[in-house]
Amino acid sequence: MKTETSLTEKQLKKIACGIRKNIIKMLTESKSGHSGGSLSAVDILTSLYFYKMNYKPAEPNWPERDRFVLSKGHAAPALYAVLAEAGYFPTEELKTLRKFGTRLQGHPDRRKLPGIEASTGSLGQGISIACGIALCGKHIDKKNYRVYALLGDGENQEGEVWEAAMSAAHYKLDNLCAVLDYNGLQIDGFVKDVMNIDPITDKWRAFGWNVIEADGHNIKELIKALDDAEQIKGKPSIIIAKTIKGKGISFMEGKVKYHGLAPTYEECEKGLCELEEYEKKISEEA
């Protein structure tokens, strides 16, 4: 939630590190779920929820809130960890991920959990939902809230994504900002081998979008990109965020097998040790 005193880059890095810890702990507890794409999205989500977006956890349906749609719905563990950190529900509930009767389903369910704007999981649909919300905000609600959507790179192989892109540009949805988690891997291998989406920046630009490129693990670059996108008028924006699948856990980074594989207890302990070492380095930064 945006506050009058913005968090520092160092504070945001620490939040992101804590979120990564919670992701691997909850995935280990559930013994299932998507590790790689959840970890690659953490810095993006941290920049959105703890720097840019306006929201009130105590009033999840506050009419003036900014909206976020997780179009790559399989990265739900990352979103749940962020929502818990933001105060939407107790952090202890994270350990119920994918268990019987839980509110934390394998993919987000807006009927069960506060803070979820759209039930997603079928790839390609989330960005269309985000377009509809943005259209409503601009022409029906006539409010100043912004709409954000996070897409996977493999998701850009879906035709519905490009229908949404064309629609958003046609209706001049400058209250819409998409972020592409471009980690280069999908469930079947490298995106470029399964169905090459490059030159992706040229394609989004050709569809009438303002395109911004950023390092998806550089908080400073991400918050600047989000600020720049908010200044654009007359067209939607997309941030092409170059990321690493499994970011933060050395043995998961860039490994396609961790797309939908939860860590073992031994891997969890190893990963937590790495993250704790990284957290110490953050503390030592000037």
Secondary structure, DSSP 8 states (H G I E B T S, - for coil): ---SS---HHHHHHHHHHHHHHHHHHHHHHT-S--HHHHHTHHHHHHIIIII----TT-TT-TT--EEEESSGGGHHHHHHHHHHHTSS-GGGGGGTT-TT-SS-SS--TTTSTT--S---STTHHHHHHHHHHHHHHHTS-----EEEEEETGGGGSHHHHHHHHHHHHTT-TTEEEEEEE-SEETTEEHHHHH---SHHHHHHHTT-EEEEEETT-HHHHHHHHHHHHH--SS-EEEEEE--TTTT-TTTTT-GGGSS----HHHHHHHHHHHHHHHHHHHH--
